[in-house]
Amino acid sequence: MSKSVFYHAGCPVCISAEHDIIELIGKDNVDIVHFGEDNSRINEAENAGVKSVPALVTPNGNVLHINFGASMEAVKG
C-alpha cells in the first residue's frame, strides 16, 4: 500500500490538522509535506488536484481538502 500525502503550509490550522491526521492514520502511513520547508513539491500537489491546504491525497488519488488554511495561489506567493 502506498502512503497518503498530507500537504500544508505551516499555519495553525494546518499544524492542528497534521497532528489529527497522524493520530488517525499513523505517521508511517502518511508523507507530510510542509511547503514552508519544501516548496519544490507545490507542482506535485497541484497536479494531484490540491486547490488549498491543508489537504490529504489518498493512495487512490482522492484529494481531501481539510478546512481552509490557504489557497495554492497564496502558498506560491
C-alpha positions in Angstrom: 0.0 0.0 0.0 1.3 3.4 -0.9 1.2 6.3 1.6 -1.2 9.2 1.7 0.3 12.6 1.3 -0.6 15.5 3.6 0.2 18.9 2.2 0.2 22.0 4.3 1.7 25.5 4.7 2.5 25.5 8.4 -0.3 27.8 9.6 -2.0 26.9 12.9 -5.0 25.3 11.1 -2.5 23.1 9.1 -0.4 22.1 12.1 -3.6 21.1 14.0 -4.8 19.1 11.0 -1.3 17.4 10.7 -1.5 16.2 14.3 -5.0 14.8 13.8 -4.0 13.1 10.5 -1.0 11.4 12.2 -3.2 10.3 15.1 -5.9 8.9 12.8 -3.8 7.1 10.2 -0.4 6.8 11.7 2.9 8.5 10.9 4.1 5.5 8.9 1.1 5.8 6.6 1.4 9.4 5.6 4.1 11.6 3.9 3.9 15.1 5.5 4.8 17.9 3.1 5.3 21.4 4.7 5.6 23.9 1.8 7.4 26.3 4.1 10.2 23.7 4.4 9.9 22.2 0.9 8.2 24.3 -1.8 9.7 22.1 -4.5 6.6 19.9 -4.2 4.0 22.6 -4.9 3.6 21.4 -8.6 3.2 17.8 -7.4 0.4 18.9 -5.1 -1.3 21.0 -7.8 -1.0 18.1 -10.3 -2.7 15.8 -7.8 -5.6 18.3 -7.6 -4.9 20.1 -4.4 -6.6 23.5 -4.5 -6.0 24.6 -0.9 -4.1 23.5 2.2 -4.3 21.6 4.4 -5.2 18.7 2.1 -4.7 15.0 2.1 -4.2 13.0 -1.1 -5.1 9.3 -0.6 -3.3 6.4 -2.1 -6.2 6.2 -4.6 -5.6 9.8 -5.7 -8.6 11.3 -3.9 -8.0 14.8 -2.6 -9.5 15.6 0.7 -9.4 19.3 1.4 -9.4 19.8 5.2 -10.8 23.0 6.5 -9.3 26.1 4.7 -6.0 27.4 5.6 -4.7 28.9 2.4 -5.2 28.7 -1.4 -2.4 27.2 -3.5 -2.1 30.7 -5.1 -1.3 32.1 -1.6 1.1 29.3 -0.9 3.0 30.1 -4.1 3.2 33.7 -3.0 
